């Protein structure tokens, strides 16, 4: 392990000890200064390149197979079954040779192939119900179990994506739409689901100090998943209000929009405070990102139209550029101080 990678792991531990009350803020700052992480982490770069490279190879193979003459559903199912078996077999072989991220990447690709195989089988043996969210629910249960069985955080991330699509598809299907709307049908349902997921993530986070110590980091996926659902739901609620019927336009009143905007802003302010107090960078990142998004959403929906296209665009673009310059100046100042 490189010194930089070691220092990054130590910083994660220091942050955890601070949140658990084992270190004071002064002790945390002193330890953080002793183990610098200012240089570029080439190991992290290699990890992400391995993930993107694997996904790129899978996409290329799919494109080649889709243009082949023998590309029928039964043949596709057979090829996917072989590919999934080979990917998980390759991951097992690499794990025995003590590789860390390449086998996780292969398991991720195998899991994606497994989801694809379930849909191909669904098309082959379809009864005409069109209930495709049911397939995703089965995939979700399998993926969560595999995430913990293989101790693979990438599979946990994929599980959160599958849950997002399944939940939207299931609520849309049950309401008779027969399709999933990325407009997040009934945003309050997503907000409720987010609260449950964040609660589960908080419990998981506490348990990672004990019986779930082998799965440290999984709680961040749970919490991140819940925060994303909550932020997206509140974003839509702040613009359109609590719309529920996608076939009939719903005009929200000013009071309703003010209520949801205030709830969104206060929620992110509390999230920012928690992130600063707990030294939890992910919470700070979500809060700052969506506070900026809320500001620009309000600007372009309420202020820019009255200024006109040119003036509104110049003011909005100029403020964005100024924000980037300010952030870069802060980053350089911290680098000099370090």
GIPE-V539091 format. One record per run of one state. SS is the DSSP state (H for helix, E for strand, - for the rest). FROM is the first residue (numbers start at 0). LEN is the number of residues. If there is no record, write none. Layout:
ss->(SS	SS)
from->(FROM	FROM)
len->(LEN	LEN)
This chain:
ss->(-	H	-	H	-	H	-	H	-	H	-	H	-	H	-	H	-	H	-	H	-	H	-	H	-	H	-)
from->(0	2	19	24	34	41	66	72	96	100	124	131	149	152	174	186	207	212	215	217	240	253	278	280	307	308	337)
len->(2	17	5	10	7	25	6	24	4	24	7	18	3	22	12	21	5	3	2	23	13	25	2	27	1	29	1)
